[in-house]
Amino acid sequence: MINTNRLILLLTFLFAFACAYAQDVHYNYDRGTNFSSYKTYQWVDIPGGAVSDQLIDRDIKRAVDEQLAQKGLTRVEKNADPYIGYQAAVELEKSVDMWSTGFSGWGG
């Protein structure tokens, strides 16, 4: 018989692994670029690239802004060193609910 704590730990680990495995992030940049020479950056829109949900768009830009600020770059509205844009795709996948919330009674 499996200990309840071990079963919960195993299920938690499997859930965390499944969530981490589902993320698929790609990025691209010129590997020969000397990024230490950049002091400012500017956001640009890529046609058809940003997500349509304004909250997600804001969160993506805020996360990038925070990372670039930690590296010493300042966001400007014009005449920036590099221009930054992003493309995102969100795909829906089927999931299996192993914990039913309905109650049909015993034997039903």
VODRENLO-940857 format. One record per residue: residue number from 0; residue in one letter; x, y, z of N, C-alpha, C, O in turn. Coordinates in Angstrom, 1 decimal. Each point is the difference from the previous one (the first is absolute). Example, Ala and Ser with C-alpha at 12.3 -4.5 7.8 and 13.67 -1.06 7.14 Angstrom:
# residues 2
{rofi 0,A,{13.2,-5.7,7.8},{-0.9,1.2,0.0},{0.9,1.2,0.0},{1.0,0.0,0.7}}
{rofi 1,S,{-1.4,1.1,-1.4},{0.9,1.1,0.0},{-0.8,1.1,0.8},{0.5,1.1,0.1}}
***
This chain:
# residues 108
{rofi 0,M,{0.8,-1.2,0.0},{-0.8,1.2,0.0},{0.9,1.2,0.0},{1.0,0.1,0.8}}
{rofi 1,I,{-1.3,0.9,-1.6},{0.8,1.2,-0.2},{-0.5,1.0,1.1},{-1.1,0.3,0.2}}
{rofi 2,N,{2.1,0.3,0.4},{-0.2,1.1,1.0},{-0.7,1.2,-0.7},{0.4,0.3,-1.1}}
{rofi 3,T,{-1.3,0.3,1.7},{-0.8,1.1,-0.6},{1.0,1.2,-0.3},{-0.2,0.6,-1.0}}
{rofi 4,N,{1.1,-0.3,1.9},{1.0,1.1,-0.2},{0.8,-0.3,-1.3},{0.3,0.9,-0.7}}
{rofi 5,R,{0.1,-2.2,0.6},{0.8,-0.3,-1.2},{-0.8,0.1,-1.3},{0.5,0.5,-1.0}}
{rofi 6,L,{-1.7,-0.9,1.1},{-0.9,0.1,-1.2},{-0.2,1.5,-0.4},{0.0,0.4,-1.2}}
{rofi 7,I,{-0.2,0.5,2.2},{-0.2,1.4,-0.3},{1.3,0.6,-0.5},{-0.1,0.8,-1.0}}
{rofi 8,L,{1.2,-1.2,1.5},{1.3,0.5,-0.5},{0.2,-0.5,-1.4},{0.5,0.8,-0.9}}
{rofi 9,L,{-0.8,-2.0,0.6},{0.1,-0.5,-1.4},{-0.9,0.7,-1.0},{0.5,0.4,-1.1}}
{rofi 10,L,{-1.7,-0.2,1.5},{-1.0,0.7,-0.9},{0.5,1.5,-0.2},{-0.2,0.5,-1.1}}
{rofi 11,T,{0.7,0.1,2.2},{0.5,1.4,-0.1},{1.1,0.1,-1.0},{0.1,0.9,-0.8}}
{rofi 12,F,{0.9,-1.9,0.9},{1.1,0.0,-0.9},{-0.4,-0.2,-1.4},{0.5,0.7,-0.9}}
{rofi 13,L,{-1.4,-1.6,0.7},{-0.5,-0.3,-1.4},{-0.7,1.2,-0.6},{0.2,0.3,-1.2}}
{rofi 14,F,{-1.0,0.4,2.0},{-0.7,1.2,-0.4},{1.0,1.1,-0.4},{-0.1,0.6,-1.1}}
{rofi 15,A,{1.1,-0.4,2.0},{1.0,1.0,-0.3},{0.8,-0.3,-1.3},{0.3,0.9,-0.8}}
{rofi 16,F,{0.0,-2.1,0.6},{0.7,-0.5,-1.2},{-0.8,0.3,-1.2},{0.5,0.5,-1.0}}
{rofi 17,A,{-1.8,-0.9,1.0},{-0.8,0.2,-1.1},{-0.2,1.5,-0.4},{0.0,0.4,-1.1}}
{rofi 18,C,{-0.1,0.4,2.1},{-0.1,1.5,-0.2},{1.3,0.6,-0.6},{-0.1,0.8,-1.0}}
{rofi 19,A,{1.2,-1.3,1.5},{1.3,0.5,-0.5},{0.2,-0.5,-1.4},{0.6,0.8,-0.9}}
{rofi 20,Y,{-1.0,-2.0,0.6},{0.2,-0.6,-1.3},{-0.8,0.7,-1.1},{0.3,0.0,-1.2}}
{rofi 21,A,{-1.5,0.5,1.6},{-0.9,0.6,-1.0},{0.5,1.4,-0.5},{-0.5,0.4,-1.0}}
{rofi 22,Q,{1.4,0.2,1.6},{0.5,1.3,-0.4},{1.0,-0.2,-1.1},{0.9,-0.8,0.0}}
{rofi 23,D,{-1.1,1.6,-1.1},{0.9,-0.1,-1.1},{0.4,1.5,-0.4},{-0.8,0.6,-0.7}}
{rofi 24,V,{2.0,-0.2,1.1},{0.4,1.4,-0.3},{1.2,0.0,-0.9},{1.0,-0.8,0.2}}
{rofi 25,H,{-1.0,1.6,-1.2},{1.0,0.2,-1.0},{0.4,1.4,0.0},{-0.8,0.9,0.1}}
{rofi 26,Y,{2.1,-0.6,-0.3},{0.5,1.4,-0.2},{1.1,-0.1,-1.0},{0.6,-1.0,-0.3}}
{rofi 27,N,{-0.3,2.2,-0.3},{1.0,0.1,-1.0},{0.7,1.4,0.1},{-0.7,1.0,0.2}}
{rofi 28,Y,{2.0,-1.0,-0.4},{0.7,1.2,0.0},{1.4,-0.2,-0.7},{0.4,-1.2,-0.2}}
{rofi 29,D,{0.2,2.2,-0.2},{1.3,-0.1,-0.7},{1.1,-0.3,1.1},{0.3,0.9,0.8}}
{rofi 30,R,{0.2,-2.1,-0.8},{1.0,-0.4,1.0},{1.3,0.8,0.0},{0.8,-0.1,0.9}}
{rofi 31,G,{-0.6,0.8,-2.0},{1.3,0.8,-0.1},{-0.2,1.4,0.5},{1.0,0.8,-0.1}}
{rofi 32,T,{-2.1,-0.4,0.6},{-0.3,1.3,0.4},{0.6,0.3,1.4},{-0.1,-0.9,0.9}}
{rofi 33,N,{0.7,2.0,-0.8},{0.5,0.5,1.3},{-1.0,0.7,0.8},{-0.2,1.2,-0.2}}
{rofi 34,F,{-0.6,-1.8,1.0},{-1.1,0.6,0.7},{0.4,1.0,1.1},{-0.8,0.8,0.4}}
{rofi 35,S,{2.1,-0.9,0.0},{0.4,0.9,1.1},{0.1,1.5,-0.5},{0.0,0.9,0.8}}
{rofi 36,S,{0.0,-0.7,-2.1},{0.0,1.3,-0.6},{-1.4,0.7,0.0},{-0.1,1.2,-0.2}}
{rofi 37,Y,{-0.9,-1.9,0.5},{-1.4,0.5,0.0},{-0.3,0.6,1.3},{0.2,-0.6,1.1}}
{rofi 38,K,{-0.8,1.8,-1.1},{-0.4,0.6,1.2},{-1.6,0.3,0.1},{-0.5,0.1,1.0}}
{rofi 39,T,{-0.1,-0.1,-2.2},{-1.4,0.3,-0.1},{-0.7,-1.1,-0.9},{0.7,-0.7,-0.8}}
{rofi 40,Y,{-2.0,0.6,0.9},{-0.8,-0.9,-0.9},{-1.3,0.6,-0.2},{-0.5,0.9,0.8}}
{rofi 41,Q,{-0.2,-1.3,-1.9},{-1.3,0.5,-0.3},{-0.9,-1.2,-0.5},{0.5,-0.8,-0.8}}
{rofi 42,W,{-1.7,0.8,1.3},{-1.0,-1.0,-0.4},{-0.5,0.4,-1.4},{-0.3,1.1,-0.3}}
{rofi 43,V,{0.2,-2.1,-0.6},{-0.6,0.2,-1.3},{-1.1,-1.1,-0.2},{0.1,-1.1,0.5}}
{rofi 44,D,{-1.1,1.4,-1.2},{-1.1,-1.0,-0.3},{0.4,-0.8,-1.3},{0.4,0.6,-1.0}}
{rofi 45,I,{-0.6,-1.8,1.1},{0.2,-0.9,-1.1},{-1.4,-0.4,-0.5},{-0.8,-0.6,0.8}}
{rofi 46,P,{0.4,0.9,-2.0},{-1.3,-0.3,-0.5},{-0.4,-1.5,0.2},{0.8,-0.9,-0.5}}
{rofi 47,G,{-1.9,0.7,1.1},{-0.5,-1.3,0.2},{0.8,-0.8,1.1},{-0.2,-1.2,0.1}}
{rofi 48,G,{1.1,1.9,0.6},{0.9,-0.7,0.9},{-0.5,-0.1,1.5},{0.2,-1.0,0.6}}
{rofi 49,A,{-0.7,2.1,-0.1},{-0.4,0.1,1.4},{-1.3,-0.8,0.2},{-0.8,-0.2,-0.9}}
{rofi 50,V,{0.7,-0.2,2.2},{-1.3,-0.7,0.3},{-1.1,1.1,0.1},{0.2,1.1,0.3}}
{rofi 51,S,{-1.4,-1.6,-0.5},{-1.2,0.9,-0.1},{-0.4,0.4,1.4},{-0.7,1.0,0.2}}
{rofi 52,D,{1.0,-1.7,0.8},{-0.4,0.3,1.4},{0.9,1.0,0.6},{1.2,-0.2,0.1}}
{rofi 53,Q,{-1.7,1.4,0.2},{0.8,1.1,0.5},{0.7,-0.3,1.3},{1.1,0.5,0.2}}
{rofi 54,L,{-1.7,-1.3,0.6},{0.6,-0.3,1.3},{1.3,-0.9,-0.2},{1.0,0.2,0.7}}
{rofi 55,I,{-1.1,-1.2,-1.6},{1.1,-0.8,-0.3},{1.1,0.8,-0.6},{1.2,-0.1,0.3}}
{rofi 56,D,{-1.6,1.0,-1.3},{1.0,0.9,-0.6},{0.8,0.8,1.0},{1.2,0.1,-0.1}}
{rofi 57,R,{-2.0,0.5,1.0},{0.6,0.8,1.0},{1.0,-0.8,0.9},{1.0,0.5,0.4}}
{rofi 58,D,{-1.4,-1.7,0.0},{0.8,-0.8,0.8},{1.3,-0.4,-0.7},{1.1,-0.1,0.7}}
{rofi 59,I,{-1.2,-0.3,-1.9},{1.2,-0.3,-0.8},{1.0,1.1,-0.1},{1.2,-0.1,0.3}}
{rofi 60,K,{-1.8,1.3,-0.6},{0.9,1.2,-0.1},{0.6,0.4,1.4},{1.1,0.4,0.0}}
{rofi 61,R,{-1.9,-0.5,1.0},{0.5,0.3,1.3},{1.1,-1.0,0.4},{1.0,0.5,0.6}}
{rofi 62,A,{-1.1,-1.8,-0.9},{1.0,-0.9,0.4},{1.3,0.3,-0.8},{1.1,-0.1,0.6}}
{rofi 63,V,{-1.2,0.4,-1.9},{1.2,0.4,-0.7},{0.6,1.3,0.5},{1.2,0.1,0.1}}
{rofi 64,D,{-2.1,0.9,0.2},{0.5,1.2,0.5},{0.9,-0.2,1.3},{1.0,0.6,0.2}}
{rofi 65,E,{-1.5,-1.4,0.7},{0.7,-0.3,1.2},{1.3,-0.7,-0.2},{1.0,0.4,0.6}}
{rofi 66,Q,{-0.9,-1.3,-1.5},{1.2,-0.7,-0.3},{1.0,1.0,-0.7},{1.2,-0.1,0.4}}
{rofi 67,L,{-1.6,0.9,-1.3},{0.9,1.0,-0.6},{0.5,1.0,0.9},{1.1,0.5,0.0}}
{rofi 68,A,{-2.0,0.0,1.0},{0.4,0.9,1.0},{1.1,-0.5,0.9},{0.9,0.7,0.4}}
{rofi 69,Q,{-1.0,-2.0,-0.1},{1.0,-0.7,0.8},{1.3,0.0,-0.7},{1.1,0.0,0.6}}
{rofi 70,K,{-1.1,0.0,-1.9},{1.2,0.0,-0.8},{0.5,1.4,-0.3},{1.0,0.2,-0.7}}
{rofi 71,G,{-1.7,0.9,1.2},{0.4,1.3,-0.1},{-0.5,0.8,-1.2},{0.4,1.1,-0.3}}
{rofi 72,L,{-1.4,-1.7,-0.4},{-0.6,0.7,-1.2},{-1.2,0.8,0.5},{-0.7,-0.3,0.9}}
{rofi 73,T,{0.5,1.5,-1.6},{-1.1,0.9,0.3},{-0.9,0.0,-1.2},{0.4,0.1,-1.2}}
{rofi 74,R,{-1.7,-0.2,1.5},{-1.0,0.0,-1.1},{-0.2,1.5,-0.4},{-0.2,0.9,0.8}}
{rofi 75,V,{0.2,-0.7,-2.1},{-0.3,1.3,-0.6},{-1.1,-0.1,-1.1},{-0.3,-1.1,-0.4}}
{rofi 76,E,{-0.2,2.2,0.0},{-1.1,0.0,-1.0},{0.5,0.3,-1.4},{-0.7,-0.3,-1.0}}
{rofi 77,K,{1.9,0.7,0.9},{0.6,0.2,-1.4},{1.5,0.1,0.1},{0.6,0.2,1.1}}
{rofi 78,N,{0.1,-0.5,-2.2},{1.4,0.1,-0.1},{0.7,-1.0,0.9},{1.0,0.3,0.7}}
{rofi 79,A,{-1.5,-1.5,-0.6},{0.6,-1.1,0.8},{1.2,-0.7,-0.7},{0.1,0.1,-1.2}}
{rofi 80,D,{0.7,-0.8,2.0},{1.0,-0.8,-0.5},{-0.6,-1.2,-0.7},{0.0,0.0,-1.2}}
{rofi 81,P,{-0.5,-1.0,1.9},{-0.8,-1.0,-0.7},{-1.5,0.2,0.1},{-0.5,0.7,0.9}}
{rofi 82,Y,{-0.2,-1.3,-1.9},{-1.4,0.0,0.0},{-0.5,-1.3,0.4},{0.6,-1.0,-0.4}}
{rofi 83,I,{-1.6,0.9,1.3},{-0.4,-1.3,0.5},{-1.5,-0.2,-0.3},{-0.8,0.9,0.1}}
{rofi 84,G,{0.5,-2.1,-0.6},{-1.4,-0.4,-0.3},{-0.1,-1.5,0.3},{1.0,-0.7,0.2}}
{rofi 85,Y,{-2.2,0.2,-0.2},{-0.2,-1.4,0.3},{-1.1,-0.5,-0.8},{-0.9,0.7,-0.4}}
{rofi 86,Q,{0.9,-2.0,0.2},{-1.1,-0.8,-0.6},{-0.4,-1.1,0.9},{0.8,-0.6,0.7}}
{rofi 87,A,{-2.1,0.4,-0.5},{-0.5,-1.0,0.9},{-1.1,-0.8,-0.7},{-0.8,0.5,-0.7}}
{rofi 88,A,{0.7,-1.8,1.0},{-1.0,-0.8,-0.4},{-0.5,-0.8,1.2},{0.8,-0.6,0.7}}
{rofi 89,V,{-2.1,0.5,-0.6},{-0.6,-0.7,1.1},{-0.9,-1.1,-0.6},{-0.9,0.3,-0.8}}
{rofi 90,E,{1.2,-1.5,1.2},{-0.7,-1.1,-0.6},{-0.8,-0.7,1.1},{0.6,-0.2,1.2}}
{rofi 91,L,{-1.8,-0.2,-1.4},{-0.8,-0.8,0.9},{0.3,-1.4,-0.1},{0.0,-0.5,-1.2}}
{rofi 92,E,{0.2,-0.2,2.2},{0.2,-1.5,0.0},{-1.1,-0.6,0.8},{-0.5,0.6,1.0}}
{rofi 93,K,{0.2,-1.8,-1.3},{-1.0,-0.8,0.8},{0.7,-0.4,1.3},{1.1,-0.3,0.1}}
{rofi 94,S,{-2.0,0.2,0.9},{0.5,-0.5,1.3},{-1.0,-1.0,0.5},{-1.1,-0.1,-0.4}}
{rofi 95,V,{1.6,-0.7,1.3},{-0.8,-1.0,0.7},{-0.2,0.4,1.4},{1.0,0.2,0.7}}
{rofi 96,D,{-2.2,-0.2,-0.3},{-0.4,0.3,1.4},{-0.2,-1.3,0.7},{-1.0,-0.7,-0.1}}
{rofi 97,M,{2.0,0.3,1.0},{-0.1,-1.2,0.7},{-0.7,0.1,1.3},{-0.2,-1.0,0.7}}
{rofi 98,W,{-0.2,2.2,-0.3},{-0.6,0.3,1.2},{-1.4,0.6,-0.3},{-0.1,1.2,-0.1}}
{rofi 99,S,{-0.9,-2.0,-0.1},{-1.3,0.5,-0.4},{-0.6,0.8,1.1},{0.1,-0.3,1.2}}
{rofi 100,T,{-0.8,1.4,-1.5},{-0.6,0.8,1.0},{-1.5,-0.3,0.1},{-0.7,0.5,0.9}}
{rofi 101,G,{0.2,-1.3,-1.8},{-1.4,-0.4,0.1},{-0.2,-1.2,0.9},{0.9,-0.7,0.3}}
{rofi 102,F,{-2.1,0.5,0.1},{-0.4,-1.1,0.9},{-1.1,-0.7,-0.7},{-1.1,0.5,-0.1}}
{rofi 103,S,{1.3,-1.8,-0.2},{-1.1,-0.8,-0.6},{-0.5,-1.1,0.9},{-0.9,-0.7,-0.4}}
{rofi 104,G,{1.4,0.7,1.6},{-0.5,-1.0,0.9},{0.8,-1.3,-0.2},{0.7,-0.2,-1.0}}
{rofi 105,W,{-0.9,-0.7,1.9},{0.7,-1.3,-0.1},{-0.6,-0.9,-1.1},{-1.2,-0.1,0.0}}
{rofi 106,G,{2.0,-0.5,-0.8},{-0.5,-1.0,-1.0},{-0.6,0.7,-1.2},{-0.6,-0.7,-0.8}}
{rofi 107,G,{0.7,2.1,0.7},{-0.7,0.6,-1.0},{0.7,0.5,-1.2},{-0.6,0.6,-0.9}}
***
